[in-house]
Amino acid sequence: MRRLFAILTLILSLAVPAAASARESLTIGISQYPMTLNPLIDSMLSKTYVLAFTRRPITAYDASWSLTCLLCETVPTIENGLARIETLPGGKKGIAVTYVLKSDAKWGDGTPVSSADIAFTWEVGRHPRSGVSNSEIFRRITRVEIHDSRRFTLHFDRVTFDFNVVNDFRPLPAHIERSRFESAPEAYRTQTAYDQDSTNPGLYNGPYRIAGFERGSYILLVRNEYWAGQRPAFDRIQIRTIENSAAMEANLLSGGIDMIAGELGLPLEQALALEKRQGNRFSFITRPSLVYEHIDLNLSSPILADRRVRRAMLAALDREGLSRQLFDGRQPIATSMVPPLDSVFAEDLPTTKYNPAAAAALLDDAGWRIGPGGIRVNAKGEKLTLELLTTAGNRSRELVAQVIQAQLRKVGIELTLRGEPARVMFGDTVTRRKFPHLAMFAWYSSPENVPRSTLHSSQIPSAENNWSGQNYPGYANPKMDALLDAIEAETDRPHRKALWRDLQQLYAEDLPSLPLYFRADPFILPKGMSGLTPTGHQDPSPYWVEQWRWD
């Protein structure tokens, strides 16, 4: 009888329905593996996506594009008294903004998230050698005033229209990271516990924590027992990296993954084709977004330093035809880095049309004449040959790169193509400005997001600032710097929108990057799953993973 009971128990354990197992776990496919897990270092979207399950920033924009508190209790405003204008030494105006952390916010080892964590994070962010990606927000804070363990005031050195948006101020656990930072600030980016001790529960304060991983392959998440918010539906979430988009689709169809993240999933045209074939098996959600697909130009190249060459390249690209043929016309052509969905988009700015004749004239004027084989050469006989770098395994980008190669060839520009894994491209090549000419990728943006980190001359990464900043082209124009400063300081919305128009016009004239289009992201979910709402901006959907449910 004992043997029979044991056999029956084993049979019953093996006969658990797949649906029941699915309710306990979820496997998500994404196209990139993070180069680092430190929330302040590097700007890969895959890192932001993974950490959105495990950490909460102070504030974030929700799916309705409203600023909301995730780690704080109330969004500070002048009206509610949590923000006040103050006079700084010398008579300049600053602003003091007070936040109160949620009383039940804890790190995954049970340590409360505290004002001391905020002060420590500020120390890391403002250090000139710490290597954080967006150091500007920390440098603007002149001091952190701690009132008690949960209440603190950030004193900013200027008044800006978005003074209460501290989405990029991502708290670090001081009780874990302080010793690693203070021992050698310049080496912090390689010594952080987020990379050397990634499964330490104390690094995470969200609904999940990282419990296991295989670099380049997957990250395993389990519930954070100290999370005090709504209990998430899944015991475990595995995030699998599948860099080849064809392989990702095959994994979805075979059951290797349950869903594909819209933020880092299939290209639109591949998802549309899949929906036609498999619409009865999966739920498809496609939302236009603030994702700016573009080509960064390394302006340190003597060829690309000539604005005539940059303008010629854009005129040589049939972007409307490309969008129509590859994306069914669902991805609008970009005139600048500001998306048409954004309230500050300048509708009256002209779009550079496909005009090979104009492109040829600009190249002639720049001293590049048609040479042997139809490739242009300069007076020294040097060929007009450029390299285009993009993420390897992304079928959409590979197709776009081939189209661009053919179109530039028609006006005498020779383009060679190179692909790198995303973790290499963004973790090293682009961040350290190692790409010789062109790099094609996308920026996620938030509503009315001032592009200081990508366009201001102070944000050019270099060895001197430990590769901080995201101005990868190396663009430096005093007019652009002044516009960025003016937009941030303008609290009158109509006046600010006029400045935004000037910025977009200057961007279109200077072309530090070649605008391509704004993406529409397809989310592919298992039938019966609900609660996932695409945001359409840089604060990704997993910030609200506790709302994901099985119907």
Buried (B, 14 or more C-beta within 10 A) or exposed (E): EEEEEEEEEEEEEEEEEEEEEBBEBBBBBBBBBBBBBBBBBBBBBBBBBBBBBBBBBBBBBBBEBEBBBBBBBEBBEBEEEBBEEEEBEEEEEBBBBBBBBBEEBBBBBEBBBBBBBBBBBBBBBBBEBBBBBBBBBBBBBBEBBBEEBBBBBBBBBBBBBBBBBBBBBBBBBBBBBBEBBEEEBEBBBBBBBBBEEBBBBBBBBBBBBBBEBEEEEBBBBBBBEBBEBEEBBBEBBBBBBBBBBEEBBEBBBEEBBBBBBBBBBBBBBBBBEBBEEBEEEBBBBBBBBBBBBBBBBBBEBEBBEBBBBBBBBBBBBBBBEBBEEBBEEBBBBBBBBBBBBBEBBBEEBEBBEBBBEBBBBBBBEBBBEBBEEEBBBBEEEEBBBBBBBBBBBBBBBBBBBEBBBEBBBEBBBBBEBBBBBBBEBBBBBBBEBEBBBBBBBBBBBBBBBBBBBBBBBBBBBEEEBBBBBBBBBBBBBEEBBEBBBBBBBBEEEEEBBBBBBBBBBBBBEBBBBBBBBBBBBBBBBBEEBEBBBBBBBBBBBBBBBBBBBBE
